[in-house]
Amino acid sequence: MLKVSLNHLPTIASIILYILSFYCLSNCLKTAPIGVAYAIWSALGIVLVTIVGIIAFKQTPDWAAILGLLLIIIGVGVLNLFSKMSLH
């Protein structure tokens, strides 16, 4: 029987979540252009990691970090609203 210690659980969870995220991204690529899908995927990852840092590690983003996050979010919004990228 395979023994898994509590020290291995974060690694196992990370691997499972990476597989799940790539699966979800591949499903999005069936209907969205790769540039748009990857922009959303990347921006969402950056924002969520920042939120985890704030909550779990008590990190406080400075004005430059907040501005950068807002520019990323605005950029994805502009890409989705105004881009004429065609589907496959």
PyMOL Python script that loads the backbone (N, CA, C, O; Angstrom):
from pymol import cmd

cmd.read_pdbstr("""\
ATOM      1  N   MET A   1       0.840  -1.185   0.000  1.00  0.00           N
ATOM      2  CA  MET A   1       0.000   0.000   0.000  1.00  0.00           C
ATOM      3  C   MET A   1       0.880   1.240   0.000  1.00  0.00           C
ATOM      4  O   MET A   1       1.897   1.288   0.692  1.00  0.00           O
ATOM      5  N   LEU A   2       0.493   2.222  -0.763  1.00  0.00           N
ATOM      6  CA  LEU A   2       1.235   3.469  -0.879  1.00  0.00           C
ATOM      7  C   LEU A   2       0.926   4.367   0.311  1.00  0.00           C
ATOM      8  O   LEU A   2      -0.231   4.684   0.588  1.00  0.00           O
ATOM      9  N   LYS A   3       1.997   4.775   1.016  1.00  0.00           N
ATOM     10  CA  LYS A   3       1.818   5.666   2.153  1.00  0.00           C
ATOM     11  C   LYS A   3       2.060   7.100   1.706  1.00  0.00           C
ATOM     12  O   LYS A   3       3.078   7.402   1.084  1.00  0.00           O
ATOM     13  N   VAL A   4       1.128   7.968   2.023  1.00  0.00           N
ATOM     14  CA  VAL A   4       1.265   9.383   1.701  1.00  0.00           C
ATOM     15  C   VAL A   4       1.267  10.153   3.010  1.00  0.00           C
ATOM     16  O   VAL A   4       0.310  10.106   3.782  1.00  0.00           O
ATOM     17  N   SER A   5       2.363  10.861   3.242  1.00  0.00           N
ATOM     18  CA  SER A   5       2.420  11.652   4.464  1.00  0.00           C
ATOM     19  C   SER A   5       1.752  12.996   4.230  1.00  0.00           C
ATOM     20  O   SER A   5       1.492  13.379   3.089  1.00  0.00           O
ATOM     21  N   LEU A   6       1.479  13.703   5.300  1.00  0.00           N
ATOM     22  CA  LEU A   6       0.866  15.022   5.192  1.00  0.00           C
ATOM     23  C   LEU A   6       1.782  16.004   4.468  1.00  0.00           C
ATOM     24  O   LEU A   6       1.307  16.987   3.900  1.00  0.00           O
ATOM     25  N   ASN A   7       3.080  15.751   4.482  1.00  0.00           N
ATOM     26  CA  ASN A   7       4.018  16.622   3.782  1.00  0.00           C
ATOM     27  C   ASN A   7       3.854  16.552   2.271  1.00  0.00           C
ATOM     28  O   ASN A   7       4.215  17.494   1.565  1.00  0.00           O
ATOM     29  N   HIS A   8       3.315  15.449   1.768  1.00  0.00           N
ATOM     30  CA  HIS A   8       3.151  15.273   0.327  1.00  0.00           C
ATOM     31  C   HIS A   8       1.822  15.825  -0.190  1.00  0.00           C
ATOM     32  O   HIS A   8       1.654  15.976  -1.400  1.00  0.00           O
ATOM     33  N   LEU A   9       0.882  16.126   0.694  1.00  0.00           N
ATOM     34  CA  LEU A   9      -0.443  16.559   0.254  1.00  0.00           C
ATOM     35  C   LEU A   9      -0.415  17.854  -0.573  1.00  0.00           C
ATOM     36  O   LEU A   9      -1.114  17.918  -1.584  1.00  0.00           O
ATOM     37  N   PRO A  10       0.346  18.878  -0.201  1.00  0.00           N
ATOM     38  CA  PRO A  10       0.377  20.078  -1.053  1.00  0.00           C
ATOM     39  C   PRO A  10       0.906  19.783  -2.462  1.00  0.00           C
ATOM     40  O   PRO A  10       0.406  20.340  -3.439  1.00  0.00           O
ATOM     41  N   THR A  11       1.900  18.922  -2.568  1.00  0.00           N
ATOM     42  CA  THR A  11       2.444  18.566  -3.876  1.00  0.00           C
ATOM     43  C   THR A  11       1.409  17.816  -4.702  1.00  0.00           C
ATOM     44  O   THR A  11       1.221  18.107  -5.883  1.00  0.00           O
ATOM     45  N   ILE A  12       0.754  16.873  -4.098  1.00  0.00           N
ATOM     46  CA  ILE A  12      -0.276  16.096  -4.798  1.00  0.00           C
ATOM     47  C   ILE A  12      -1.424  17.002  -5.221  1.00  0.00           C
ATOM     48  O   ILE A  12      -1.921  16.892  -6.341  1.00  0.00           O
ATOM     49  N   ALA A  13      -1.849  17.897  -4.331  1.00  0.00           N
ATOM     50  CA  ALA A  13      -2.929  18.821  -4.654  1.00  0.00           C
ATOM     51  C   ALA A  13      -2.519  19.737  -5.809  1.00  0.00           C
ATOM     52  O   ALA A  13      -3.328  20.008  -6.696  1.00  0.00           O
ATOM     53  N   SER A  14      -1.278  20.213  -5.807  1.00  0.00           N
ATOM     54  CA  SER A  14      -0.797  21.087  -6.880  1.00  0.00           C
ATOM     55  C   SER A  14      -0.819  20.368  -8.219  1.00  0.00           C
ATOM     56  O   SER A  14      -1.253  20.936  -9.222  1.00  0.00           O
ATOM     57  N   ILE A  15      -0.359  19.134  -8.245  1.00  0.00           N
ATOM     58  CA  ILE A  15      -0.344  18.357  -9.484  1.00  0.00           C
ATOM     59  C   ILE A  15      -1.756  18.150 -10.009  1.00  0.00           C
ATOM     60  O   ILE A  15      -2.006  18.314 -11.203  1.00  0.00           O
ATOM     61  N   ILE A  16      -2.673  17.792  -9.132  1.00  0.00           N
ATOM     62  CA  ILE A  16      -4.067  17.571  -9.535  1.00  0.00           C
ATOM     63  C   ILE A  16      -4.684  18.862 -10.059  1.00  0.00           C
ATOM     64  O   ILE A  16      -5.389  18.852 -11.069  1.00  0.00           O
ATOM     65  N   LEU A  17      -4.420  19.972  -9.375  1.00  0.00           N
ATOM     66  CA  LEU A  17      -4.994  21.248  -9.798  1.00  0.00           C
ATOM     67  C   LEU A  17      -4.381  21.747 -11.106  1.00  0.00           C
ATOM     68  O   LEU A  17      -5.076  22.367 -11.911  1.00  0.00           O
ATOM     69  N   TYR A  18      -3.097  21.488 -11.328  1.00  0.00           N
ATOM     70  CA  TYR A  18      -2.486  21.839 -12.617  1.00  0.00           C
ATOM     71  C   TYR A  18      -3.130  21.057 -13.757  1.00  0.00           C
ATOM     72  O   TYR A  18      -3.443  21.622 -14.806  1.00  0.00           O
ATOM     73  N   ILE A  19      -3.326  19.770 -13.551  1.00  0.00           N
ATOM     74  CA  ILE A  19      -3.978  18.946 -14.573  1.00  0.00           C
ATOM     75  C   ILE A  19      -5.387  19.455 -14.843  1.00  0.00           C
ATOM     76  O   ILE A  19      -5.805  19.556 -15.996  1.00  0.00           O
ATOM     77  N   LEU A  20      -6.116  19.774 -13.779  1.00  0.00           N
ATOM     78  CA  LEU A  20      -7.473  20.291 -13.929  1.00  0.00           C
ATOM     79  C   LEU A  20      -7.484  21.636 -14.667  1.00  0.00           C
ATOM     80  O   LEU A  20      -8.347  21.873 -15.513  1.00  0.00           O
ATOM     81  N   SER A  21      -6.531  22.512 -14.349  1.00  0.00           N
ATOM     82  CA  SER A  21      -6.504  23.819 -15.009  1.00  0.00           C
ATOM     83  C   SER A  21      -6.178  23.693 -16.495  1.00  0.00           C
ATOM     84  O   SER A  21      -6.770  24.395 -17.315  1.00  0.00           O
ATOM     85  N   PHE A  22      -5.246  22.809 -16.853  1.00  0.00           N
ATOM     86  CA  PHE A  22      -4.952  22.608 -18.270  1.00  0.00           C
ATOM     87  C   PHE A  22      -6.125  21.962 -19.003  1.00  0.00           C
ATOM     88  O   PHE A  22      -6.367  22.265 -20.172  1.00  0.00           O
ATOM     89  N   TYR A  23      -6.843  21.088 -18.336  1.00  0.00           N
ATOM     90  CA  TYR A  23      -8.040  20.499 -18.932  1.00  0.00           C
ATOM     91  C   TYR A  23      -9.088  21.581 -19.205  1.00  0.00           C
ATOM     92  O   TYR A  23      -9.689  21.620 -20.279  1.00  0.00           O
ATOM     93  N   CYS A  24      -9.295  22.458 -18.221  1.00  0.00           N
ATOM     94  CA  CYS A  24     -10.262  23.547 -18.402  1.00  0.00           C
ATOM     95  C   CYS A  24      -9.816  24.499 -19.513  1.00  0.00           C
ATOM     96  O   CYS A  24     -10.639  24.955 -20.308  1.00  0.00           O
ATOM     97  N   LEU A  25      -8.524  24.799 -19.569  1.00  0.00           N
ATOM     98  CA  LEU A  25      -8.014  25.666 -20.633  1.00  0.00           C
ATOM     99  C   LEU A  25      -8.224  25.017 -22.001  1.00  0.00           C
ATOM    100  O   LEU A  25      -8.609  25.695 -22.953  1.00  0.00           O
ATOM    101  N   SER A  26      -7.977  23.725 -22.104  1.00  0.00           N
ATOM    102  CA  SER A  26      -8.166  23.055 -23.394  1.00  0.00           C
ATOM    103  C   SER A  26      -9.627  23.066 -23.809  1.00  0.00           C
ATOM    104  O   SER A  26      -9.923  23.146 -25.002  1.00  0.00           O
ATOM    105  N   ASN A  27     -10.540  22.990 -22.863  1.00  0.00           N
ATOM    106  CA  ASN A  27     -11.963  23.085 -23.203  1.00  0.00           C
ATOM    107  C   ASN A  27     -12.324  24.490 -23.676  1.00  0.00           C
ATOM    108  O   ASN A  27     -13.134  24.650 -24.589  1.00  0.00           O
ATOM    109  N   CYS A  28     -11.728  25.506 -23.060  1.00  0.00           N
ATOM    110  CA  CYS A  28     -11.986  26.887 -23.492  1.00  0.00           C
ATOM    111  C   CYS A  28     -11.494  27.126 -24.904  1.00  0.00           C
ATOM    112  O   CYS A  28     -12.086  27.907 -25.648  1.00  0.00           O
ATOM    113  N   LEU A  29     -10.415  26.458 -25.276  1.00  0.00           N
ATOM    114  CA  LEU A  29      -9.844  26.671 -26.610  1.00  0.00           C
ATOM    115  C   LEU A  29     -10.731  26.132 -27.720  1.00  0.00           C
ATOM    116  O   LEU A  29     -10.489  26.408 -28.895  1.00  0.00           O
ATOM    117  N   LYS A  30     -11.756  25.365 -27.362  1.00  0.00           N
ATOM    118  CA  LYS A  30     -12.690  24.876 -28.372  1.00  0.00           C
ATOM    119  C   LYS A  30     -13.578  26.000 -28.884  1.00  0.00           C
ATOM    120  O   LYS A  30     -14.092  25.922 -30.000  1.00  0.00           O
ATOM    121  N   THR A  31     -13.764  27.050 -28.079  1.00  0.00           N
ATOM    122  CA  THR A  31     -14.664  28.130 -28.480  1.00  0.00           C
ATOM    123  C   THR A  31     -14.010  29.511 -28.499  1.00  0.00           C
ATOM    124  O   THR A  31     -14.560  30.435 -29.099  1.00  0.00           O
ATOM    125  N   ALA A  32     -12.871  29.674 -27.869  1.00  0.00           N
ATOM    126  CA  ALA A  32     -12.229  30.992 -27.794  1.00  0.00           C
ATOM    127  C   ALA A  32     -10.869  30.952 -28.482  1.00  0.00           C
ATOM    128  O   ALA A  32     -10.209  29.913 -28.496  1.00  0.00           O
ATOM    129  N   PRO A  33     -10.451  32.075 -29.051  1.00  0.00           N
ATOM    130  CA  PRO A  33      -9.111  32.138 -29.627  1.00  0.00           C
ATOM    131  C   PRO A  33      -8.049  31.944 -28.539  1.00  0.00           C
ATOM    132  O   PRO A  33      -8.261  32.310 -27.383  1.00  0.00           O
ATOM    133  N   ILE A  34      -6.924  31.376 -28.916  1.00  0.00           N
ATOM    134  CA  ILE A  34      -5.898  31.051 -27.928  1.00  0.00           C
ATOM    135  C   ILE A  34      -5.373  32.297 -27.214  1.00  0.00           C
ATOM    136  O   ILE A  34      -5.078  32.239 -26.021  1.00  0.00           O
ATOM    137  N   GLY A  35      -5.253  33.410 -27.916  1.00  0.00           N
ATOM    138  CA  GLY A  35      -4.757  34.630 -27.285  1.00  0.00           C
ATOM    139  C   GLY A  35      -5.679  35.127 -26.189  1.00  0.00           C
ATOM    140  O   GLY A  35      -5.226  35.512 -25.111  1.00  0.00           O
ATOM    141  N   VAL A  36      -6.960  35.116 -26.464  1.00  0.00           N
ATOM    142  CA  VAL A  36      -7.947  35.565 -25.485  1.00  0.00           C
ATOM    143  C   VAL A  36      -8.005  34.599 -24.303  1.00  0.00           C
ATOM    144  O   VAL A  36      -7.999  35.025 -23.148  1.00  0.00           O
ATOM    145  N   ALA A  37      -8.060  33.311 -24.592  1.00  0.00           N
ATOM    146  CA  ALA A  37      -8.147  32.311 -23.528  1.00  0.00           C
ATOM    147  C   ALA A  37      -6.919  32.360 -22.625  1.00  0.00           C
ATOM    148  O   ALA A  37      -7.046  32.294 -21.403  1.00  0.00           O
ATOM    149  N   TYR A  38      -5.741  32.475 -23.213  1.00  0.00           N
ATOM    150  CA  TYR A  38      -4.522  32.506 -22.411  1.00  0.00           C
ATOM    151  C   TYR A  38      -4.418  33.802 -21.615  1.00  0.00           C
ATOM    152  O   TYR A  38      -3.931  33.793 -20.485  1.00  0.00           O
ATOM    153  N   ALA A  39      -4.866  34.906 -22.185  1.00  0.00           N
ATOM    154  CA  ALA A  39      -4.847  36.169 -21.450  1.00  0.00           C
ATOM    155  C   ALA A  39      -5.731  36.093 -20.211  1.00  0.00           C
ATOM    156  O   ALA A  39      -5.333  36.536 -19.134  1.00  0.00           O
ATOM    157  N   ILE A  40      -6.915  35.539 -20.360  1.00  0.00           N
ATOM    158  CA  ILE A  40      -7.821  35.395 -19.222  1.00  0.00           C
ATOM    159  C   ILE A  40      -7.227  34.441 -18.200  1.00  0.00           C
ATOM    160  O   ILE A  40      -7.254  34.722 -17.002  1.00  0.00           O
ATOM    161  N   TRP A  41      -6.691  33.317 -18.659  1.00  0.00           N
ATOM    162  CA  TRP A  41      -6.125  32.313 -17.774  1.00  0.00           C
ATOM    163  C   TRP A  41      -4.951  32.888 -16.980  1.00  0.00           C
ATOM    164  O   TRP A  41      -4.847  32.666 -15.773  1.00  0.00           O
ATOM    165  N   SER A  42      -4.086  33.610 -17.643  1.00  0.00           N
ATOM    166  CA  SER A  42      -2.919  34.202 -16.983  1.00  0.00           C
ATOM    167  C   SER A  42      -3.327  35.278 -15.987  1.00  0.00           C
ATOM    168  O   SER A  42      -2.848  35.297 -14.853  1.00  0.00           O
ATOM    169  N   ALA A  43      -4.215  36.173 -16.414  1.00  0.00           N
ATOM    170  CA  ALA A  43      -4.653  37.258 -15.534  1.00  0.00           C
ATOM    171  C   ALA A  43      -5.356  36.711 -14.301  1.00  0.00           C
ATOM    172  O   ALA A  43      -5.132  37.189 -13.189  1.00  0.00           O
ATOM    173  N   LEU A  44      -6.195  35.721 -14.496  1.00  0.00           N
ATOM    174  CA  LEU A  44      -6.895  35.124 -13.363  1.00  0.00           C
ATOM    175  C   LEU A  44      -5.902  34.494 -12.392  1.00  0.00           C
ATOM    176  O   LEU A  44      -6.061  34.617 -11.178  1.00  0.00           O
ATOM    177  N   GLY A  45      -4.892  33.827 -12.911  1.00  0.00           N
ATOM    178  CA  GLY A  45      -3.873  33.223 -12.056  1.00  0.00           C
ATOM    179  C   GLY A  45      -3.111  34.267 -11.256  1.00  0.00           C
ATOM    180  O   GLY A  45      -2.865  34.079 -10.064  1.00  0.00           O
ATOM    181  N   ILE A  46      -2.732  35.371 -11.904  1.00  0.00           N
ATOM    182  CA  ILE A  46      -1.991  36.426 -11.214  1.00  0.00           C
ATOM    183  C   ILE A  46      -2.835  37.049 -10.105  1.00  0.00           C
ATOM    184  O   ILE A  46      -2.348  37.248  -8.992  1.00  0.00           O
ATOM    185  N   VAL A  47      -4.083  37.354 -10.399  1.00  0.00           N
ATOM    186  CA  VAL A  47      -4.955  37.980  -9.412  1.00  0.00           C
ATOM    187  C   VAL A  47      -5.229  37.019  -8.256  1.00  0.00           C
ATOM    188  O   VAL A  47      -5.194  37.433  -7.097  1.00  0.00           O
ATOM    189  N   LEU A  48      -5.499  35.758  -8.546  1.00  0.00           N
ATOM    190  CA  LEU A  48      -5.788  34.801  -7.471  1.00  0.00           C
ATOM    191  C   LEU A  48      -4.577  34.543  -6.585  1.00  0.00           C
ATOM    192  O   LEU A  48      -4.720  34.407  -5.370  1.00  0.00           O
ATOM    193  N   VAL A  49      -3.394  34.476  -7.172  1.00  0.00           N
ATOM    194  CA  VAL A  49      -2.184  34.286  -6.367  1.00  0.00           C
ATOM    195  C   VAL A  49      -1.954  35.504  -5.476  1.00  0.00           C
ATOM    196  O   VAL A  49      -1.523  35.362  -4.331  1.00  0.00           O
ATOM    197  N   THR A  50      -2.234  36.679  -5.985  1.00  0.00           N
ATOM    198  CA  THR A  50      -2.109  37.890  -5.170  1.00  0.00           C
ATOM    199  C   THR A  50      -3.091  37.862  -4.003  1.00  0.00           C
ATOM    200  O   THR A  50      -2.732  38.216  -2.880  1.00  0.00           O
ATOM    201  N   ILE A  51      -4.313  37.448  -4.260  1.00  0.00           N
ATOM    202  CA  ILE A  51      -5.318  37.354  -3.192  1.00  0.00           C
ATOM    203  C   ILE A  51      -4.896  36.332  -2.143  1.00  0.00           C
ATOM    204  O   ILE A  51      -5.049  36.573  -0.945  1.00  0.00           O
ATOM    205  N   VAL A  52      -4.367  35.195  -2.583  1.00  0.00           N
ATOM    206  CA  VAL A  52      -3.869  34.192  -1.632  1.00  0.00           C
ATOM    207  C   VAL A  52      -2.736  34.773  -0.794  1.00  0.00           C
ATOM    208  O   VAL A  52      -2.677  34.540   0.413  1.00  0.00           O
ATOM    209  N   GLY A  53      -1.835  35.528  -1.425  1.00  0.00           N
ATOM    210  CA  GLY A  53      -0.743  36.159  -0.692  1.00  0.00           C
ATOM    211  C   GLY A  53      -1.244  37.129   0.360  1.00  0.00           C
ATOM    212  O   GLY A  53      -0.694  37.202   1.459  1.00  0.00           O
ATOM    213  N   ILE A  54      -2.290  37.876   0.024  1.00  0.00           N
ATOM    214  CA  ILE A  54      -2.870  38.826   0.972  1.00  0.00           C
ATOM    215  C   ILE A  54      -3.508  38.098   2.150  1.00  0.00           C
ATOM    216  O   ILE A  54      -3.305  38.477   3.303  1.00  0.00           O
ATOM    217  N   ILE A  55      -4.277  37.057   1.858  1.00  0.00           N
ATOM    218  CA  ILE A  55      -5.016  36.346   2.909  1.00  0.00           C
ATOM    219  C   ILE A  55      -4.109  35.416   3.716  1.00  0.00           C
ATOM    220  O   ILE A  55      -4.102  35.465   4.946  1.00  0.00           O
ATOM    221  N   ALA A  56      -3.354  34.577   3.030  1.00  0.00           N
ATOM    222  CA  ALA A  56      -2.591  33.532   3.728  1.00  0.00           C
ATOM    223  C   ALA A  56      -1.289  34.036   4.316  1.00  0.00           C
ATOM    224  O   ALA A  56      -0.869  33.561   5.371  1.00  0.00           O
ATOM    225  N   PHE A  57      -0.640  34.987   3.660  1.00  0.00           N
ATOM    226  CA  PHE A  57       0.685  35.411   4.100  1.00  0.00           C
ATOM    227  C   PHE A  57       0.719  36.851   4.599  1.00  0.00           C
ATOM    228  O   PHE A  57       1.785  37.395   4.884  1.00  0.00           O
ATOM    229  N   LYS A  58      -0.464  37.462   4.701  1.00  0.00           N
ATOM    230  CA  LYS A  58      -0.589  38.830   5.222  1.00  0.00           C
ATOM    231  C   LYS A  58       0.267  39.831   4.450  1.00  0.00           C
ATOM    232  O   LYS A  58       0.771  40.797   5.024  1.00  0.00           O
ATOM    233  N   GLN A  59       0.430  39.596   3.137  1.00  0.00           N
ATOM    234  CA  GLN A  59       1.176  40.530   2.301  1.00  0.00           C
ATOM    235  C   GLN A  59       0.285  41.718   1.962  1.00  0.00           C
ATOM    236  O   GLN A  59      -0.920  41.570   1.754  1.00  0.00           O
ATOM    237  N   THR A  60       0.888  42.879   1.912  1.00  0.00           N
ATOM    238  CA  THR A  60       0.147  44.082   1.571  1.00  0.00           C
ATOM    239  C   THR A  60       0.680  44.629   0.251  1.00  0.00           C
ATOM    240  O   THR A  60       1.826  45.074   0.186  1.00  0.00           O
ATOM    241  N   PRO A  61      -0.135  44.602  -0.799  1.00  0.00           N
ATOM    242  CA  PRO A  61       0.340  45.126  -2.077  1.00  0.00           C
ATOM    243  C   PRO A  61       0.476  46.648  -2.023  1.00  0.00           C
ATOM    244  O   PRO A  61      -0.381  47.334  -1.465  1.00  0.00           O
ATOM    245  N   ASP A  62       1.551  47.168  -2.603  1.00  0.00           N
ATOM    246  CA  ASP A  62       1.729  48.613  -2.656  1.00  0.00           C
ATOM    247  C   ASP A  62       0.981  49.164  -3.871  1.00  0.00           C
ATOM    248  O   ASP A  62       0.330  48.413  -4.598  1.00  0.00           O
ATOM    249  N   TRP A  63       1.075  50.472  -4.086  1.00  0.00           N
ATOM    250  CA  TRP A  63       0.316  51.103  -5.167  1.00  0.00           C
ATOM    251  C   TRP A  63       0.740  50.576  -6.533  1.00  0.00           C
ATOM    252  O   TRP A  63      -0.084  50.448  -7.438  1.00  0.00           O
ATOM    253  N   ALA A  64       2.042  50.268  -6.681  1.00  0.00           N
ATOM    254  CA  ALA A  64       2.520  49.766  -7.969  1.00  0.00           C
ATOM    255  C   ALA A  64       1.929  48.386  -8.266  1.00  0.00           C
ATOM    256  O   ALA A  64       1.571  48.102  -9.409  1.00  0.00           O
ATOM    257  N   ALA A  65       1.824  47.535  -7.257  1.00  0.00           N
ATOM    258  CA  ALA A  65       1.234  46.206  -7.450  1.00  0.00           C
ATOM    259  C   ALA A  65      -0.248  46.318  -7.792  1.00  0.00           C
ATOM    260  O   ALA A  65      -0.743  45.619  -8.676  1.00  0.00           O
ATOM    261  N   ILE A  66      -0.943  47.188  -7.096  1.00  0.00           N
ATOM    262  CA  ILE A  66      -2.373  47.380  -7.361  1.00  0.00           C
ATOM    263  C   ILE A  66      -2.573  47.934  -8.769  1.00  0.00           C
ATOM    264  O   ILE A  66      -3.452  47.479  -9.500  1.00  0.00           O
ATOM    265  N   LEU A  67      -1.757  48.916  -9.148  1.00  0.00           N
ATOM    266  CA  LEU A  67      -1.849  49.478 -10.497  1.00  0.00           C
ATOM    267  C   LEU A  67      -1.562  48.413 -11.556  1.00  0.00           C
ATOM    268  O   LEU A  67      -2.255  48.338 -12.570  1.00  0.00           O
ATOM    269  N   GLY A  68      -0.547  47.599 -11.320  1.00  0.00           N
ATOM    270  CA  GLY A  68      -0.219  46.531 -12.260  1.00  0.00           C
ATOM    271  C   GLY A  68      -1.357  45.540 -12.415  1.00  0.00           C
ATOM    272  O   GLY A  68      -1.680  45.129 -13.530  1.00  0.00           O
ATOM    273  N   LEU A  69      -1.969  45.154 -11.298  1.00  0.00           N
ATOM    274  CA  LEU A  69      -3.101  44.223 -11.366  1.00  0.00           C
ATOM    275  C   LEU A  69      -4.279  44.843 -12.113  1.00  0.00           C
ATOM    276  O   LEU A  69      -4.941  44.176 -12.908  1.00  0.00           O
ATOM    277  N   LEU A  70      -4.533  46.125 -11.851  1.00  0.00           N
ATOM    278  CA  LEU A  70      -5.628  46.797 -12.561  1.00  0.00           C
ATOM    279  C   LEU A  70      -5.360  46.876 -14.063  1.00  0.00           C
ATOM    280  O   LEU A  70      -6.273  46.694 -14.867  1.00  0.00           O
ATOM    281  N   LEU A  71      -4.108  47.145 -14.441  1.00  0.00           N
ATOM    282  CA  LEU A  71      -3.769  47.199 -15.864  1.00  0.00           C
ATOM    283  C   LEU A  71      -3.935  45.836 -16.534  1.00  0.00           C
ATOM    284  O   LEU A  71      -4.370  45.752 -17.683  1.00  0.00           O
ATOM    285  N   ILE A  72      -3.586  44.769 -15.812  1.00  0.00           N
ATOM    286  CA  ILE A  72      -3.784  43.423 -16.352  1.00  0.00           C
ATOM    287  C   ILE A  72      -5.265  43.153 -16.573  1.00  0.00           C
ATOM    288  O   ILE A  72      -5.656  42.656 -17.629  1.00  0.00           O
ATOM    289  N   ILE A  73      -6.086  43.476 -15.586  1.00  0.00           N
ATOM    290  CA  ILE A  73      -7.523  43.247 -15.685  1.00  0.00           C
ATOM    291  C   ILE A  73      -8.123  44.098 -16.805  1.00  0.00           C
ATOM    292  O   ILE A  73      -8.946  43.616 -17.584  1.00  0.00           O
ATOM    293  N   ILE A  74      -7.707  45.364 -16.881  1.00  0.00           N
ATOM    294  CA  ILE A  74      -8.200  46.238 -17.948  1.00  0.00           C
ATOM    295  C   ILE A  74      -7.765  45.714 -19.319  1.00  0.00           C
ATOM    296  O   ILE A  74      -8.544  45.739 -20.273  1.00  0.00           O
ATOM    297  N   GLY A  75      -6.528  45.244 -19.412  1.00  0.00           N
ATOM    298  CA  GLY A  75      -6.039  44.708 -20.682  1.00  0.00           C
ATOM    299  C   GLY A  75      -6.834  43.510 -21.152  1.00  0.00           C
ATOM    300  O   GLY A  75      -7.138  43.397 -22.340  1.00  0.00           O
ATOM    301  N   VAL A  76      -7.173  42.622 -20.250  1.00  0.00           N
ATOM    302  CA  VAL A  76      -7.988  41.459 -20.626  1.00  0.00           C
ATOM    303  C   VAL A  76      -9.384  41.920 -21.033  1.00  0.00           C
ATOM    304  O   VAL A  76      -9.965  41.390 -21.980  1.00  0.00           O
ATOM    305  N   GLY A  77      -9.920  42.905 -20.318  1.00  0.00           N
ATOM    306  CA  GLY A  77     -11.233  43.440 -20.687  1.00  0.00           C
ATOM    307  C   GLY A  77     -11.227  44.053 -22.074  1.00  0.00           C
ATOM    308  O   GLY A  77     -12.145  43.814 -22.859  1.00  0.00           O
ATOM    309  N   VAL A  78     -10.205  44.841 -22.388  1.00  0.00           N
ATOM    310  CA  VAL A  78     -10.087  45.445 -23.718  1.00  0.00           C
ATOM    311  C   VAL A  78      -9.960  44.362 -24.781  1.00  0.00           C
ATOM    312  O   VAL A  78     -10.588  44.446 -25.837  1.00  0.00           O
ATOM    313  N   LEU A  79      -9.159  43.356 -24.506  1.00  0.00           N
ATOM    314  CA  LEU A  79      -8.991  42.258 -25.458  1.00  0.00           C
ATOM    315  C   LEU A  79     -10.320  41.566 -25.734  1.00  0.00           C
ATOM    316  O   LEU A  79     -10.634  41.257 -26.884  1.00  0.00           O
ATOM    317  N   ASN A  80     -11.094  41.323 -24.696  1.00  0.00           N
ATOM    318  CA  ASN A  80     -12.378  40.641 -24.873  1.00  0.00           C
ATOM    319  C   ASN A  80     -13.425  41.518 -25.540  1.00  0.00           C
ATOM    320  O   ASN A  80     -14.207  41.030 -26.356  1.00  0.00           O
ATOM    321  N   LEU A  81     -13.454  42.798 -25.210  1.00  0.00           N
ATOM    322  CA  LEU A  81     -14.505  43.672 -25.716  1.00  0.00           C
ATOM    323  C   LEU A  81     -14.243  44.199 -27.125  1.00  0.00           C
ATOM    324  O   LEU A  81     -15.171  44.335 -27.922  1.00  0.00           O
ATOM    325  N   PHE A  82     -12.986  44.495 -27.429  1.00  0.00           N
ATOM    326  CA  PHE A  82     -12.708  45.203 -28.668  1.00  0.00           C
ATOM    327  C   PHE A  82     -11.891  44.432 -29.699  1.00  0.00           C
ATOM    328  O   PHE A  82     -11.737  44.890 -30.831  1.00  0.00           O
ATOM    329  N   SER A  83     -11.375  43.289 -29.331  1.00  0.00           N
ATOM    330  CA  SER A  83     -10.550  42.531 -30.270  1.00  0.00           C
ATOM    331  C   SER A  83     -11.413  41.861 -31.322  1.00  0.00           C
ATOM    332  O   SER A  83     -12.507  41.373 -31.039  1.00  0.00           O
ATOM    333  N   LYS A  84     -10.904  41.850 -32.521  1.00  0.00           N
ATOM    334  CA  LYS A  84     -11.594  41.183 -33.631  1.00  0.00           C
ATOM    335  C   LYS A  84     -10.920  39.863 -33.986  1.00  0.00           C
ATOM    336  O   LYS A  84     -11.011  39.404 -35.125  1.00  0.00           O
ATOM    337  N   MET A  85     -10.250  39.258 -33.024  1.00  0.00           N
ATOM    338  CA  MET A  85      -9.563  37.985 -33.291  1.00  0.00           C
ATOM    339  C   MET A  85     -10.611  36.946 -33.673  1.00  0.00           C
ATOM    340  O   MET A  85     -11.635  36.802 -33.005  1.00  0.00           O
ATOM    341  N   SER A  86     -10.342  36.240 -34.734  1.00  0.00           N
ATOM    342  CA  SER A  86     -11.301  35.247 -35.202  1.00  0.00           C
ATOM    343  C   SER A  86     -11.071  33.915 -34.488  1.00  0.00           C
ATOM    344  O   SER A  86      -9.993  33.638 -33.962  1.00  0.00           O
ATOM    345  N   LEU A  87     -12.109  33.121 -34.492  1.00  0.00           N
ATOM    346  CA  LEU A  87     -11.973  31.772 -33.951  1.00  0.00           C
ATOM    347  C   LEU A  87     -11.186  30.935 -34.931  1.00  0.00           C
ATOM    348  O   LEU A  87     -11.087  31.289 -36.106  1.00  0.00           O
ATOM    349  N   HIS A  88     -10.641  29.865 -34.485  1.00  0.00           N
ATOM    350  CA  HIS A  88      -9.775  28.958 -35.246  1.00  0.00           C
ATOM    351  C   HIS A  88     -10.077  29.117 -36.690  1.00  0.00           C
ATOM    352  O   HIS A  88      -9.467  28.450 -37.526  1.00  0.00           O
TER     353      HIS A  88
END
""", "prot")
cmd.dss("prot")
cmd.show_as("cartoon", "prot")
cmd.util.cbc("prot")
cmd.orient("prot")
